[in-house]
Amino acid sequence: MNQFAHDVLEGLQSQPKYLSSKYFYDEKGDELFQRIMSLDEYYLTRTEFDILDTHKGAILESFTKSTQRFNLIEFGAGDGYKTKILLRYFLEQNEDFTYLPIDISSNVLNILETALKSEMPNLQVSGLQNDYFMALSELKQSPDRNVVLFLGSNIGNFTGDQAIDFLKKLGQSLKKDDLLFIGFDLKKDPRVILKAYNDGDGVTKAFNLNLLTRINQELGGNFDLAKFQHAPIYNPLTGTTSSFLVSTERQIVEIMDAAIQFDAWEAIHMEISQKYDQKMIQNLAADSGFEITDSFTDDKNYFLNSIWRKLSSE
């Protein structure tokens, strides 16, 4: 049994049921997420894009302070839409750096590398299809500064304890004075947040349901997508957005040799997207062994990009 099958069966046989959001990203999932990023309701991408464009000079100054050369390592690189702002600017400034995008999706990495070779032929780029930490551990011995990009509010896909564990593990793979450039979606009007995960065109719904399609195609499942509703919710007290697929009737879904029973209105937890305030970000950095050296936000305070420095070597 492969890891995908193991994780799917473990999640659907648990109470409550869940699926890992990392499996959203097959070829169709990649395409749907690109559509999500262009939606009017999905403010995250364009807001972070504007932050990077506005502050690219100050960002570069932080990356290059006390060093001549650096590796720009991006977790979950995707299509590089926002990162290309920084890459173009760094090349224009004749900076000496290598771009290393890391992603679990070979499809999206191939698209990115092909695009970069065409758009920026002078860029030193080496894509890595791997687990983040396995790839990063290989770069720890580099004499150059490693600057890890974790953009797009990807940290929001973890619960509080999971985020601390993730960042501590990241810190163990970094040298003292290596940097982390990380994005946070900030708490704001709950109506604005909820629309970003429940768009009028139903693209986010299709993105969630596509994981059931993937299970059908790759694991021989027989999910009837018409019997599941997309149901996102936002809790303004905790700042947590959660997405669910809810069974509209009592049913049994067969996957490989397993029969998964659903009660009417039973939910599958699909993903979370944590929203932060300034205090939460400061505490997260301190609890994870980093210090915040600089931060950049937009004029609406919708989003924040923060530069963190590793405090001590392991």
N, C-alpha and C positions, 0 to 999 in steps of 0.2 A: 504494500500500500504506500503510495507516495504521500508527501507532506500535505499537499492540498486535500486529498481524500481524508487523511487522518484528521486534519483540523476541521473540515466540514462536518464529519460525523461526530467528532467530539463536541463541537458547538451546538449542533442540532439535537444531540442526545442529552444536553445539559438542561438544567432548570434554573433560571430562565434560558431560553434558546438564544444563541448568538452566532454571528459569522464575523470573521476578521475582515476589516475594510481593506487590508493589503491585497486581497484577492479581487478587488474591483477592477484591477488594471490588466485585463487582457487586451487584445487588439481593439475590440469593440468598446471596452471600457475606456481605453485611452482616447478614442474618438469622441465618446460622449463627454469626457471630462474637458476636452478642448472646447466643446460647445458650451459647457457650463461656464467656463471662464470668460466667455464673450457675452453672457447674459446681462441684461440691464440690472437685474436684481442681485447679481453676484458681484458685489462691490470690491471683494477682497483683491482680485487680480489687478484691476486698474488702479486701485489705491496704492498698493505696494509698488506697482510700476512707477507711479508718480513720485513716490518717496525716493526710489533708487535714482530716478532721473534728476530730481532736484538736488540730491545730496551726494552725487557720485564723486565729486572732488574731495569732500570731507571723508567719505568712506575709503577712498584710495589712500588718503593721508594716514588714516588709522592702520590700514593693512600694511603699509610700507615703513612705518615708524621703526627705526633701529634695525632695519633689515634691507638687504639689497635684492633679494629674490624670494618669491613665495609660491606655494602651491595653492591653487584655488580649488577646493574639493567640495562638490555639491551633492548633498544627499537628496535623492528623489528629484533628479534634474528635470524630468519631463521634457517638454519641447524647448526649454531654455528661453522662453519668451521674455521674461523679466531679466534674466541673467545676462542676456545679450547686451543690455544697456551698459552693464559694467564691463563686459568683455571688450566692446567697441571702444569705450573710453580708455580702458587700461592700455589697449594697443595704440591708441592715438597718443598717449603719454609715453610711449616706448618703454613700458614697464616690462621687466623680465619675470615672467610667470608661466606656469603650466596650468591648464584647466583640466580637472579630472572629474567629470560627471559620473555619479554612481546611481544606478537604478536597478530594480529587480526586473524591469521590463526590457528585454532585448529589443523589442519592436520600437519602443520610444527612443532608446539609445541610438539605434541605427538611424532613425529619422533625424535625431539631433546632430549626430556626427556628420551625416551627409550634408545637412544644411550649413553647418559651421565651416566645412571644407570649402563650400561654394561661396559663402558670405564673408568669411574671414580666413583666407588661405594662409595668412602668416601666423595664425593662432596655433600654439602648441596645445594639442588636445589629445587626451587618452581616456576613452570611456571605459568604465568598469561595471560589468553586470555581476553584481555580487551583493551579499549582505553588507550593510553599511560598515559594521565593525570589523568584519573580516578584511574588507578592502582597506579600511583606515589603518589597521594594525600593520599592514605591509608598508605604509607610508611613514610610520612613526620614526623610523631610522633616518629619514631624510634630514640632511643638514639645514634645509631651508625651512622657513616658517610655514606651517600648515594653517590655512584659513578655511574653516568649514562653513559652508553656506547651508542653512536649514531654513528655507524661505517658505512663503505661502501659508503660514500658520500651521505647518505640519506638526509642530509640537502640540497643537490642540487636539490631535487624534489620540493623545494619551490622557488617562486619568492623572490626578495629582501625584500619587505615589509612583505610577508608571513613568511620568515625566521626570521625576527626580532620579529614578533608577536608570532611565535612558541617558540622562545627562551625566550622571556619575560614571557610567560605562564609557560614554564618549570622552570624558575627561581622562580616563585611564589610558586612552589611545592617543592622547595629545602630550606634547612636551610643554614645559613651562614657557609661557609667553606665546604659545600658539593661540589662535583666536577662533571664536565662534560668532558668526553673523546670523542672527536668528530673528524670525518674524513672529509677531503676536497679533491676533485679532483682538481688538479691545472691546470691552463692554460698551453697549450703546443702546439706542432705542430698540426694545425687543421686536418691534414690528419690522424694522430694517433687517435684523438678524434672521428672523424666521422666513422672510421672503427669499433670502439667499439660498435656503434649503428647501423651498417649496415654490419653485418658479411657475409662472403661468403657462409656460409651454410644456411643462411636464418632463423636462430634460433630466432633472435630478431624480425624479421618480424612475425614469428609464435606466439611469445609471445604477440605482440600487437594484432594480429588478434584473438587470443584466447579469448580476452574480448568480441568480437562480438559473438563468439561461446557461451560464457557463457550467454550473453543476449538472444540468441536464445533458449538455453536450460532452463533457469530459468524464463524468462519473455515472452516466446512464440514469440520471434522475428523471422523475416525471412530474416536476412542478408544473402546475397550471397557473401561469402568471396572472390570469384574470381573477383568480381567487385570493389575491393579496393586495392590500392597500398600502401605499406609501404614507407614513405618518411621522413627520418630524415635530419635535417639541423643543421649547427653549425655557430654561429656568433662570430668571433674572437674579435670583438669590445666589446661586452657585456659579452662574455664567456658563452653564453647560447646555449645549445643543445636542440632542440625541435623535438619531434617525432609526425608524423601525419599519419593518414590513409586517403587516397584520393579516392573519388568516381570517377571511370573512365567513368561514364555515368550518364545521368539524370535517376533518379529512385526514387521509394517510398518504404520505409521500414516500415513494420507494427510491432509495439511493444505494446502488450496488446491492448488497444483500441485507440492507437495513430497511426497516419500515418505521418511518418517523410519523408519529401521531400528533396532529394539531387539534386543539379545541377551537371552537368558534371564538374569534377575537383574540386568540393567542398571538403574541408578538415575537418576532426575531429582532434582536438588537443588532443593528448593522454598523453603526459608527457613532462616535462622539466628536464634537468640535468645541473645545473649551475656549471660552472668551476670558480675557484677563484684564485686570486693572494694574496700575503702577505698583501698588504694594505687593500684589501677587507675583509680579515679575521679579521684583527685588528679592523677595523671599526665595523664589525658585532658584535664582542665581546663587545666593548665599548657601542654600541647602545642598547645592550641587557642586560646590567647590570652585565657583567662578566669581569674578567681580565684573560689574558693568562699567565699561570705559566710555561709552557714548551711546546715544539713542536718537532716532529720527522718527518723526511722525508727520501726518498730513494735517491740513488746516481744519479738518472736521474731527480730528482725533479718533478716527475710525480704526487705524492700524498703526503698529509701531515696529520698527526694525532696530535691533539692539546689538551692539558689539560687546562680547564678553571675552575676558582674558583668563586663561588657565592660571590658577594661583600657584600651584606647586607641582613638581614632578612626582611621578609615582615610583 
